[in-house]
Amino acid sequence: MGGRLIRGVALAAVLAGIGAGGASSAPSVVGGTPISVQSAPWTVFIAADVGRFEIDCTGSVIDATHVLTAAHCLFDDRGNLAQALAVTVTAGISNFVSPDPTQQQRQVTGYRIHPGFVNTGMGEPDDVAVLTLSSPLDLSGPAVKSVALPAANVPFPAGASVVVAGFGLESGSSSAATGALNSMTATIDAQGECGDFSVNDIITLDNALIFCDLSASSTFCEGDSGAGLVTTSGTPMLIGIVDASEIGCPVGKDGIDEWIGAPEILDFVQGNQSPPTAPRATSLTDAELSYGAVVVPGDSMKCTTSGWPAGVQLSFQFVDAASGAVLQRAATGTYVLRQSDVGKRIFCVASATNAGGTAIVESASSPAVRPSPKVQIASVAPAHGAPGGTTVVNVVLHVPAGLFGTFSVCVAPPAGVAVRRCVSRKAPFGPPLTLVFEVPLKIRATAPLGVARLSVTANAVTSSTTRTATLRVVRR
């Protein structure tokens, strides 16, 4: 997309260690589609004069007298802050070079910068500012409209489809924008996920306030900073604002955005100058997933987390690493593996929530869940007895690690020799063990003398096995 400015601040210090370059903190849309402002009537062009520089950004109308944008749009590269009267907002235009008849231009008479924002020239949480206009915008026409904010306690928008309209550069190699309003669609990543940027502090430590978006064919670039990420289904809702993208604006790379639905940000936007502070992870915050020596159905996985600030409420998710499907959400960190989990690698997500929002930290993934082991008959001792008497068939089972529950052994002689008998017992989940069963048989008084074949079956919860043994019927 396009935009002119000129805030070429790199995120390289924040995103160090990625190995794929840095990021620019004044992104705009590359690979977008030119649109008329009526398609995104909340979108405005923002120009701020700071000394000899003009800083150009994008913003969103949230009511007739207020515009939401990125806080860094009010600073030049040296950290100088624009005076309110040096900031101009132009609404109702599809190109800032050749304005439309629907243009409405207002001077800014004041602004509020989020108290948590620290201008480092890099991507930062709380990078939001609310501009107050000199007079109300006329919202009655199709070219200038306000956009709805999220409701309180709205869930994190993972997987949501959004549209972004901005006045930024249309190519990462351009030095100036054409002035056209361009749009792109993107999908919001899962919380804490950001493609190549996932391992960087702004994602790992500040994911209560930051999310990322991805489009296969477009991305932000200089001049789109502050543009709104607006939902595409139902009533348009402003859920994020553009913060940063990779230097050079390559398409198919994640963009970094402020999550407007986080109470720490939403409360500020709605007028609270002292909003609650969301949990922040630190380098000491972690989540650990523990499990048995053999990862099989029936085993319990345990997720633990530490390093959070006091006063947070913890909850846990267990997630299939391949599909991202959530297998369980609970206030407790225990998950009992199911037969349907065989083949899956699982990780846990620990969430810490307070009045300011919810932050997460993920564990490493487990090994793939193996099929339940099978019970084995280690030995069956030959038995003997006389007609009308009782004998005992001794059966030894080998129970592999991870096989547990009720085990039964059934001995089935020929119908003319004795009645089928079964014996059962329980064993807990744990290491390998040997179980010895003594199965009594009452030999019929009419049983023929000689050797009878016995069918011996061992049953476990998920497996069974059979072998033959002998019973020698002899005279008393």
C-alpha positions in Angstrom: 0.0 0.0 0.0 1.2 3.5 0.0 2.2 6.3 2.3 4.8 9.0 2.2 6.5 9.6 5.3 9.2 9.2 6.7 9.8 7.5 9.8 12.5 5.0 8.7 13.0 3.6 12.2 14.2 0.0 12.1 13.1 -2.7 14.6 16.4 -4.4 14.1 17.3 -4.0 17.8 14.0 -5.5 18.9 13.9 -8.2 16.3 17.6 -9.1 16.6 18.5 -12.8 16.2 15.8 -13.6 13.6 18.4 -14.1 10.9 15.9 -12.6 8.3 16.6 -8.9 8.6 14.9 -6.3 10.7 11.7 -4.4 10.6 10.4 -0.9 9.9 8.3 0.8 12.5 6.3 2.9 10.0 4.8 0.2 7.8 2.4 0.5 4.8 0.7 -1.8 2.3 2.6 -3.5 -0.5 0.6 -5.7 -2.9 -2.7 -4.1 -1.9 -5.6 -3.0 -4.1 -6.4 0.7 -4.7 -9.9 1.4 -3.3 -12.2 4.4 -2.9 -12.6 5.7 0.6 -16.2 4.6 0.6 -14.9 1.0 1.0 -13.2 1.9 4.2 -14.8 5.2 5.3 -13.2 5.2 8.7 -9.7 5.6 7.2 -8.0 9.0 7.4 -4.7 10.5 6.3 -2.5 12.0 9.1 0.3 14.5 8.6 2.4 15.8 11.5 5.0 18.5 11.1 8.0 18.1 13.4 10.8 20.6 12.7 11.7 20.2 9.0 10.1 16.8 8.7 6.5 15.8 7.8 5.5 12.5 9.2 2.7 10.8 7.3 0.5 8.0 8.8 -2.9 6.5 8.6 -5.6 6.5 11.3 -9.2 5.5 12.0 -12.2 7.6 12.9 -13.7 6.2 16.2 -16.2 9.0 16.6 -16.9 12.5 15.1 -14.1 14.2 17.1 -11.6 11.4 17.7 -9.1 9.5 15.5 -7.0 6.5 16.6 -3.5 6.0 15.3 -0.1 4.8 16.3 1.7 6.9 19.0 5.0 6.7 17.1 3.3 8.8 14.3 3.7 11.8 16.6 7.5 11.5 16.9 10.3 12.1 14.5 13.4 9.9 14.2 15.2 11.9 16.9 12.4 11.5 19.4 10.9 15.0 19.0 7.2 15.1 19.7 4.9 17.0 17.3 2.8 19.8 18.7 -1.0 19.1 18.5 -1.6 22.1 16.3 1.1 20.8 13.9 -1.0 17.6 13.2 -3.7 17.5 10.5 -6.2 14.8 9.8 -7.9 14.5 6.4 -10.9 12.3 6.1 -13.0 11.3 3.1 -10.2 11.0 0.5 -9.0 8.2 -1.7 -5.8 9.9 -2.6 -4.0 12.5 -0.5 -2.3 14.0 -3.5 -5.5 14.8 -5.3 -8.2 15.2 -2.7 -11.9 14.2 -3.3 -14.9 16.5 -3.1 -15.8 14.5 0.0 -12.7 15.7 1.8 -13.0 16.8 5.4 -9.8 18.3 6.9 -9.4 19.0 10.6 -6.6 20.4 12.7 -5.7 18.4 15.9 -6.2 20.4 19.1 -4.9 17.7 21.4 -3.9 14.1 21.7 -3.5 11.4 24.3 -0.6 9.0 24.1 -0.9 5.8 26.0 0.9 6.2 29.3 2.6 2.8 28.8 4.2 3.7 25.5 7.9 4.3 25.4 9.2 5.8 22.2 12.4 3.8 21.4 12.2 4.0 17.6 11.3 0.3 17.6 8.0 -1.7 17.8 6.6 -1.3 21.3 3.4 -2.3 23.2 0.8 0.5 23.9 1.8 2.2 20.6 -1.6 4.0 20.4 -2.7 7.6 20.4 -6.1 9.3 20.4 -6.3 12.5 18.4 -8.9 15.2 19.3 -10.2 17.2 16.3 -10.8 20.9 16.1 -14.4 20.3 15.1 -16.6 17.3 14.6 -16.5 15.4 11.3 -19.7 15.0 9.3 -20.4 11.3 9.5 -23.7 11.4 7.5 -22.2 10.7 4.1 -20.7 7.4 2.7 -17.1 8.7 2.6 -16.6 9.4 6.3 -17.8 7.0 8.9 -16.7 5.9 12.4 -15.7 2.3 13.0 -16.8 0.3 16.1 -14.4 -0.6 18.9 -14.3 -4.1 20.4 -16.7 -4.9 23.3 -15.2 -5.4 26.7 -13.7 -8.9 27.3 -13.8 -9.8 23.6 -11.8 -13.0 23.0 -8.4 -12.9 21.3 -9.1 -12.8 17.5 -6.9 -15.7 16.4 -7.9 -16.7 12.9 -10.0 -13.6 12.2 -10.0 -12.2 8.7 -9.3 -8.4 8.6 -9.0 -5.7 6.1 -6.4 -2.9 6.3 -6.6 0.3 4.3 -3.7 2.7 4.3 -1.9 5.5 2.5 1.6 3.9 2.7 4.2 3.0 0.1 3.2 0.5 -2.6 6.7 -0.9 -2.9 9.4 -1.4 -0.4 11.9 0.1 -2.8 9.9 3.3 -3.3 10.9 6.6 -1.8 7.5 8.2 -2.0 3.9 7.1 -2.1 1.5 7.8 -4.9 -1.0 9.1 -2.4 -3.6 6.4 -3.2 -5.6 4.6 -0.5 -4.9 0.8 -0.8 -6.3 -2.1 1.0 -5.3 -5.7 1.8 -6.8 -8.6 3.7 -4.9 -10.7 6.2 -5.5 -13.3 8.9 -4.7 -12.9 12.6 -2.1 -15.3 13.9 -2.6 -17.3 17.1 -1.6 -15.4 20.2 2.2 -15.5 20.7 2.8 -16.5 17.0 4.4 -14.2 14.5 6.2 -16.1 11.8 9.9 -15.2 11.8 9.3 -12.7 14.6 7.9 -15.3 17.0 11.1 -15.6 19.1 11.5 -11.9 19.6 10.7 -10.1 22.9 7.8 -8.0 21.6 6.0 -11.3 20.9 7.2 -13.5 23.7 6.9 -10.9 26.4 4.2 -8.5 25.3 1.7 -10.8 23.6 -1.1 -9.6 25.9 -1.0 -6.4 23.8 0.4 -7.4 20.5 -0.8 -9.7 17.7 0.5 -10.4 14.2 -1.2 -10.7 10.9 -0.3 -12.5 7.7 -1.2 -12.1 4.0 0.3 -14.3 1.3 0.3 -11.5 -1.3 0.6 -8.2 0.6 2.1 -6.5 3.6 2.5 -3.1 5.3 5.1 -0.5 4.4 6.1 3.1 5.4 3.1 5.3 5.8 0.6 2.7 6.9 1.5 3.0 10.6 -1.7 3.6 12.6 -4.0 2.0 10.0 -6.8 0.0 11.4 -7.2 -3.7 11.2 -11.0 -4.1 10.8 -13.0 -7.4 10.8 -14.5 -8.5 7.5 -17.5 -10.4 8.9 -20.5 -8.8 10.5 -20.3 -5.1 11.6 -16.8 -3.8 10.9 -14.9 -3.7 14.1 -11.5 -2.1 14.7 -9.4 -4.8 16.5 -5.9 -3.6 15.8 -3.7 -0.9 14.5 -0.6 -1.3 12.4 2.7 -1.0 14.2 5.6 -2.6 12.3 6.7 -4.9 9.5 10.0 -6.3 8.2 12.4 -3.8 6.6 11.9 -3.7 2.8 8.2 -4.7 3.2 8.5 -8.2 1.6 5.1 -9.8 1.0 4.2 -13.0 2.8 5.8 -11.8 6.0 4.0 -11.1 9.3 3.0 -7.6 10.3 3.0 -6.6 14.0 0.0 -4.8 15.4 -1.5 -3.4 18.6 -4.4 -5.5 20.0 -7.1 -3.0 20.7 -9.3 -5.5 22.5 -6.7 -5.8 25.3 -8.2 -3.9 28.3 -4.9 -2.1 28.9 -5.4 -0.5 25.4 -9.2 -0.5 25.1 -9.8 1.3 28.4 -7.2 3.9 27.4 -8.9 4.5 24.0 -12.2 4.9 25.7 -10.8 7.6 27.9 -9.1 6.0 30.9 -5.7 7.7 31.3 -4.7 5.1 33.9 -5.8 1.8 32.4 -5.0 -1.5 34.1 -1.7 -3.1 33.2 -1.8 -6.5 31.5 0.5 -9.2 32.6 4.0 -9.2 31.1 6.2 -12.2 30.7 9.9 -11.9 31.5 13.0 -13.9 30.6 12.2 -15.9 33.8 8.6 -16.8 32.8 8.2 -20.3 31.5 5.8 -23.2 31.0 6.9 -26.8 31.4 5.1 -29.9 30.3 5.9 -33.1 32.2 4.8 -36.6 31.3 5.8 -40.2 31.9 8.7 -42.1 30.5 6.3 -43.6 28.0 3.8 -41.2 26.4 0.8 -43.3 25.8 -3.0 -43.0 26.2 -3.9 -43.0 29.9 -0.8 -41.1 30.9 -1.3 -37.7 32.6 0.5 -34.7 31.3 1.1 -31.8 33.7 1.6 -28.2 32.7 3.2 -25.9 35.2 4.2 -22.2 34.8 6.2 -19.7 36.9 7.6 -16.2 36.7 4.4 -14.2 36.4 3.6 -11.1 38.4 1.5 -11.5 41.6 -2.3 -11.4 41.3 -2.8 -13.1 38.0 -5.3 -15.9 37.3 -3.8 -18.9 35.6 -5.4 -21.3 33.1 -4.1 -23.9 30.7 -4.6 -25.3 27.2 -3.2 -28.5 25.8 -2.7 -28.1 22.0 -2.0 -30.5 19.1 1.3 -29.2 17.7 0.6 -30.2 14.1 -3.0 -28.8 13.7 -3.1 -26.2 16.4 -6.4 -27.8 17.7 -7.0 -27.2 21.4 -7.5 -30.5 23.1 -8.4 -29.2 26.5 -9.0 -25.8 28.2 -9.0 -25.8 32.0 -8.1 -24.0 35.2 -5.9 -26.9 36.1 -2.9 -28.0 34.3 -3.5 -31.8 34.0 -4.5 -33.6 30.8 -5.1 -37.3 30.5 -4.1 -38.6 27.1 -6.8 -40.3 25.0 -6.7 -43.0 22.3 -7.4 -40.2 19.8 -4.1 -38.5 20.7 -2.0 -41.4 19.3 0.5 -39.9 16.9 0.1 -36.3 18.2 2.9 -34.1 19.7 1.3 -31.9 22.3 2.4 -28.7 24.0 0.7 -26.6 26.7 -0.1 -22.9 26.8 -0.2 -21.2 30.2 -2.3 -18.1 30.3 -2.0 -15.4 33.0 -5.0 -13.0 33.2 -5.7 -9.8 35.2 -7.8 -6.7 34.6 -5.4 -5.5 31.9 -5.5 -8.5 29.7 -4.2 -12.0 29.1 -0.6 -13.0 28.3 0.6 -16.5 27.4 3.7 -18.6 27.4 4.1 -22.0 25.6 6.0 -25.1 26.6 8.0 -27.3 24.4 6.2 -30.1 22.6 6.1 -33.7 23.9 7.3 -36.7 21.9 4.6 -38.2 19.7 2.0 -40.1 21.7 2.6 -43.8 21.1 -0.1 -46.5 20.8 -1.0 -48.2 24.0 1.4 -51.2 24.6 0.0 -54.7 24.4 -0.3 -57.2 27.2 1.9 -60.3 26.8 1.5 -63.8 28.3 5.0 -64.6 29.6 4.3 -68.2 30.6 1.6 -70.7 31.5 2.7 -73.6 33.7 1.3 -77.0 32.7 -1.5 -78.2 35.0 -2.7 -81.6 36.1 -5.6 -82.9 38.1 -8.0 -85.8 38.6 -11.7 -86.1 37.6 -13.9 -84.4 40.2 -10.9 -82.5 41.7 -9.6 -78.9 41.4 -6.5 -77.7 39.8 -4.8 -74.3 39.4 -3.5 -72.9 36.2 -0.6 -70.4 36.8 -0.4 -67.6 34.2 2.3 -64.9 34.2 1.7 -61.7 32.4 4.2 -59.2 31.2 2.7 -55.7 31.5 4.8 -53.1 29.5 5.2 -49.5 30.8 2.2 -47.4 30.2 -0.4 -50.2 30.2 -2.7 -50.0 33.2 -6.2 -50.7 34.4 -8.0 -54.0 34.8 -6.3 -57.1 33.6 -8.1 -60.4 33.3 -7.0 -63.9 32.5 -9.5 -66.5 31.2 -8.8 -70.2 30.9 -11.1 -72.2 28.6 -10.8 -76.0 28.7 -12.8 -78.3 26.5 -16.5 -78.3 27.6 -16.3 -82.0 28.7 -13.2 -81.3 30.9 -14.1 -78.1 32.9 -16.0 -74.8 32.9 -14.3 -71.7 31.6 -12.9 -69.5 34.5 -11.6 -65.9 34.6 -9.6 -64.0 37.2 -9.0 -60.2 37.2 -7.0 -57.6 39.0 -6.1 -53.9 38.7 -2.7 -52.3 38.1 -1.8 -48.6 38.1 -0.1 -46.6 35.4 3.6 -46.9 35.8 6.7 -48.9 34.9 6.8 -52.4 33.5 5.6 -55.1 35.9 4.9 -58.8 36.1 1.4 -60.1 37.2 0.9 -63.6 38.3 -2.6 -65.1 38.1 -3.8 -68.3 39.7 -6.9 -69.6 37.8 -8.8 -72.4 39.6 -10.5 -75.1 37.4 -13.0 -77.6 38.7 -12.4 -80.8 36.7 -15.6 -82.6 35.8 -16.1 -86.0 37.4 -16.7 -87.4 33.9 -13.6 -85.7 32.3 -11.7 -88.2 30.1 -8.2 -89.1 31.1 -5.4 -87.7 29.1 -4.1 -84.3 27.9 -6.6 -81.5 27.3 -5.8 -78.3 25.4 -6.5 -75.0 27.3 -7.1 -71.7 25.6 -5.6 -69.0 27.8 -6.6 -65.4 27.0 -5.2 -62.3 28.7 -7.2 -59.0 28.4 -6.2 -55.5 29.1 -8.1 -52.3 28.5 -6.8 -51.8 25.0 -5.3 -55.2 24.0 -5.7 -59.0 24.4 -3.6 -62.0 23.6 -4.2 -65.8 23.5 -2.0 -68.8 23.8 -2.5 -72.5 24.5 -1.6 -74.6 27.5 -2.1 -78.2 28.6 -4.1 -79.9 31.4 -3.2 -83.5 32.1 -6.2 -85.3 33.6 -5.0 -88.3 35.6 -6.4 -90.9 38.0 -6.3 -90.0 41.7 
